[in-house]
Amino acid sequence: MDSNRPPRPRSLRPWYLVATMLLTWIIGVRGFMAGCGTATYLRGGMAPDVMVVAEQARDQGDPFQFTFLVLEAAQARAMSLHQDVSFPLSVGKVILGGLLVIASGLALGGRPGTRGFVLQVLLANLAFAAVEYALTRDIRGAWIDLVAQAGALLPPEVPERESLTNPSLWWTAERVRFVLFELAILGAAALAMTRERTKLYFQAVARTTVDPGDEP
């Protein structure tokens, strides 16, 4: 075996690149599906009555299902009340989510000449996430108020009633979700694309396209 033979590109692929790109792929799929669902729902124009949903869910006697159904209905209702903001944002999520899925796949494969494109897509999604969070404050406020009102329908002895009727808890949960599951992941992925080991990995893959003797 030739000791001067360069290492295979696969062995140079950093673990943090794989981890972050898998997470961004999931975020991209989730954003694409959520954007499609929201746009379709808003075009249908059928906003649920949250209190009716809450009363029906309460009669089923399952607090977890009650929370899920009320949360889903409240968010849908809030978005329908702010269609001028939620609809264009949903279209943006479809576009950027799809691009993020493609970019994550390209990064995992080390496709030559695409590192700059992947980094641009990551930064675009990062900027969009920040803009979306800022623009949807009223939407969050609307659905949080609706959830609190619906939660009051639960009997006082149900433990979930206290958390559902606590708006500050929901606001905190949304901030944590935004920071950890959007900003942190996208930021870490962008940082991973700038690391030296990532650059070496892309360069090694590029060399194999010139020299077919090396296996990617």
Secondary structure as a PSIPRED ss2 file (coil, helix, strand):
# PSIPRED VFORMAT (PSIPRED V4.0)

   1 M C   1.000  0.000  0.000
   2 D C   1.000  0.000  0.000
   3 S C   1.000  0.000  0.000
   4 N C   1.000  0.000  0.000
   5 R C   1.000  0.000  0.000
   6 P C   1.000  0.000  0.000
   7 P C   1.000  0.000  0.000
   8 R C   1.000  0.000  0.000
   9 P H   0.000  1.000  0.000
  10 R H   0.000  1.000  0.000
  11 S H   0.000  1.000  0.000
  12 L H   0.000  1.000  0.000
  13 R C   1.000  0.000  0.000
  14 P C   1.000  0.000  0.000
  15 W H   0.000  1.000  0.000
  16 Y H   0.000  1.000  0.000
  17 L H   0.000  1.000  0.000
  18 V H   0.000  1.000  0.000
  19 A H   0.000  1.000  0.000
  20 T H   0.000  1.000  0.000
  21 M H   0.000  1.000  0.000
  22 L H   0.000  1.000  0.000
  23 L H   0.000  1.000  0.000
  24 T H   0.000  1.000  0.000
  25 W H   0.000  1.000  0.000
  26 I H   0.000  1.000  0.000
  27 I H   0.000  1.000  0.000
  28 G H   0.000  1.000  0.000
  29 V H   0.000  1.000  0.000
  30 R H   0.000  1.000  0.000
  31 G H   0.000  1.000  0.000
  32 F H   0.000  1.000  0.000
  33 M H   0.000  1.000  0.000
  34 A H   0.000  1.000  0.000
  35 G H   0.000  1.000  0.000
  36 C H   0.000  1.000  0.000
  37 G H   0.000  1.000  0.000
  38 T H   0.000  1.000  0.000
  39 A H   0.000  1.000  0.000
  40 T H   0.000  1.000  0.000
  41 Y H   0.000  1.000  0.000
  42 L H   0.000  1.000  0.000
  43 R H   0.000  1.000  0.000
  44 G H   0.000  1.000  0.000
  45 G C   1.000  0.000  0.000
  46 M C   1.000  0.000  0.000
  47 A C   1.000  0.000  0.000
  48 P C   1.000  0.000  0.000
  49 D C   1.000  0.000  0.000
  50 V H   0.000  1.000  0.000
  51 M H   0.000  1.000  0.000
  52 V H   0.000  1.000  0.000
  53 V H   0.000  1.000  0.000
  54 A H   0.000  1.000  0.000
  55 E H   0.000  1.000  0.000
  56 Q H   0.000  1.000  0.000
  57 A H   0.000  1.000  0.000
  58 R H   0.000  1.000  0.000
  59 D H   0.000  1.000  0.000
  60 Q H   0.000  1.000  0.000
  61 G C   1.000  0.000  0.000
  62 D C   1.000  0.000  0.000
  63 P H   0.000  1.000  0.000
  64 F H   0.000  1.000  0.000
  65 Q H   0.000  1.000  0.000
  66 F H   0.000  1.000  0.000
  67 T H   0.000  1.000  0.000
  68 F H   0.000  1.000  0.000
  69 L H   0.000  1.000  0.000
  70 V H   0.000  1.000  0.000
  71 L H   0.000  1.000  0.000
  72 E H   0.000  1.000  0.000
  73 A H   0.000  1.000  0.000
  74 A H   0.000  1.000  0.000
  75 Q H   0.000  1.000  0.000
  76 A H   0.000  1.000  0.000
  77 R H   0.000  1.000  0.000
  78 A H   0.000  1.000  0.000
  79 M H   0.000  1.000  0.000
  80 S H   0.000  1.000  0.000
  81 L H   0.000  1.000  0.000
  82 H C   1.000  0.000  0.000
  83 Q H   0.000  1.000  0.000
  84 D H   0.000  1.000  0.000
  85 V H   0.000  1.000  0.000
  86 S H   0.000  1.000  0.000
  87 F H   0.000  1.000  0.000
  88 P H   0.000  1.000  0.000
  89 L H   0.000  1.000  0.000
  90 S H   0.000  1.000  0.000
  91 V H   0.000  1.000  0.000
  92 G H   0.000  1.000  0.000
  93 K H   0.000  1.000  0.000
  94 V H   0.000  1.000  0.000
  95 I H   0.000  1.000  0.000
  96 L H   0.000  1.000  0.000
  97 G H   0.000  1.000  0.000
  98 G H   0.000  1.000  0.000
  99 L H   0.000  1.000  0.000
 100 L H   0.000  1.000  0.000
 101 V H   0.000  1.000  0.000
 102 I H   0.000  1.000  0.000
 103 A H   0.000  1.000  0.000
 104 S H   0.000  1.000  0.000
 105 G H   0.000  1.000  0.000
 106 L H   0.000  1.000  0.000
 107 A H   0.000  1.000  0.000
 108 L H   0.000  1.000  0.000
 109 G H   0.000  1.000  0.000
 110 G C   1.000  0.000  0.000
 111 R C   1.000  0.000  0.000
 112 P C   1.000  0.000  0.000
 113 G C   1.000  0.000  0.000
 114 T C   1.000  0.000  0.000
 115 R H   0.000  1.000  0.000
 116 G H   0.000  1.000  0.000
 117 F H   0.000  1.000  0.000
 118 V H   0.000  1.000  0.000
 119 L H   0.000  1.000  0.000
 120 Q H   0.000  1.000  0.000
 121 V H   0.000  1.000  0.000
 122 L H   0.000  1.000  0.000
 123 L H   0.000  1.000  0.000
 124 A H   0.000  1.000  0.000
 125 N H   0.000  1.000  0.000
 126 L H   0.000  1.000  0.000
 127 A H   0.000  1.000  0.000
 128 F H   0.000  1.000  0.000
 129 A H   0.000  1.000  0.000
 130 A H   0.000  1.000  0.000
 131 V H   0.000  1.000  0.000
 132 E H   0.000  1.000  0.000
 133 Y H   0.000  1.000  0.000
 134 A H   0.000  1.000  0.000
 135 L H   0.000  1.000  0.000
 136 T C   1.000  0.000  0.000
 137 R H   0.000  1.000  0.000
 138 D H   0.000  1.000  0.000
 139 I H   0.000  1.000  0.000
 140 R H   0.000  1.000  0.000
 141 G H   0.000  1.000  0.000
 142 A H   0.000  1.000  0.000
 143 W H   0.000  1.000  0.000
 144 I H   0.000  1.000  0.000
 145 D H   0.000  1.000  0.000
 146 L H   0.000  1.000  0.000
 147 V H   0.000  1.000  0.000
 148 A H   0.000  1.000  0.000
 149 Q H   0.000  1.000  0.000
 150 A H   0.000  1.000  0.000
 151 G H   0.000  1.000  0.000
 152 A C   1.000  0.000  0.000
 153 L C   1.000  0.000  0.000
 154 L C   1.000  0.000  0.000
 155 P C   1.000  0.000  0.000
 156 P C   1.000  0.000  0.000
 157 E C   1.000  0.000  0.000
 158 V C   1.000  0.000  0.000
 159 P C   1.000  0.000  0.000
 160 E H   0.000  1.000  0.000
 161 R H   0.000  1.000  0.000
 162 E H   0.000  1.000  0.000
 163 S H   0.000  1.000  0.000
 164 L H   0.000  1.000  0.000
 165 T C   1.000  0.000  0.000
 166 N C   1.000  0.000  0.000
 167 P H   0.000  1.000  0.000
 168 S H   0.000  1.000  0.000
 169 L H   0.000  1.000  0.000
 170 W H   0.000  1.000  0.000
 171 W H   0.000  1.000  0.000
 172 T H   0.000  1.000  0.000
 173 A H   0.000  1.000  0.000
 174 E H   0.000  1.000  0.000
 175 R H   0.000  1.000  0.000
 176 V H   0.000  1.000  0.000
 177 R H   0.000  1.000  0.000
 178 F H   0.000  1.000  0.000
 179 V H   0.000  1.000  0.000
 180 L H   0.000  1.000  0.000
 181 F H   0.000  1.000  0.000
 182 E H   0.000  1.000  0.000
 183 L H   0.000  1.000  0.000
 184 A H   0.000  1.000  0.000
 185 I H   0.000  1.000  0.000
 186 L H   0.000  1.000  0.000
 187 G H   0.000  1.000  0.000
 188 A H   0.000  1.000  0.000
 189 A H   0.000  1.000  0.000
 190 A H   0.000  1.000  0.000
 191 L H   0.000  1.000  0.000
 192 A H   0.000  1.000  0.000
 193 M H   0.000  1.000  0.000
 194 T H   0.000  1.000  0.000
 195 R C   1.000  0.000  0.000
 196 E H   0.000  1.000  0.000
 197 R H   0.000  1.000  0.000
 198 T H   0.000  1.000  0.000
 199 K H   0.000  1.000  0.000
 200 L H   0.000  1.000  0.000
 201 Y H   0.000  1.000  0.000
 202 F H   0.000  1.000  0.000
 203 Q H   0.000  1.000  0.000
 204 A H   0.000  1.000  0.000
 205 V H   0.000  1.000  0.000
 206 A H   0.000  1.000  0.000
 207 R H   0.000  1.000  0.000
 208 T H   0.000  1.000  0.000
 209 T H   0.000  1.000  0.000
 210 V H   0.000  1.000  0.000
 211 D C   1.000  0.000  0.000
 212 P C   1.000  0.000  0.000
 213 G C   1.000  0.000  0.000
 214 D C   1.000  0.000  0.000
 215 E C   1.000  0.000  0.000
 216 P C   1.000  0.000  0.000
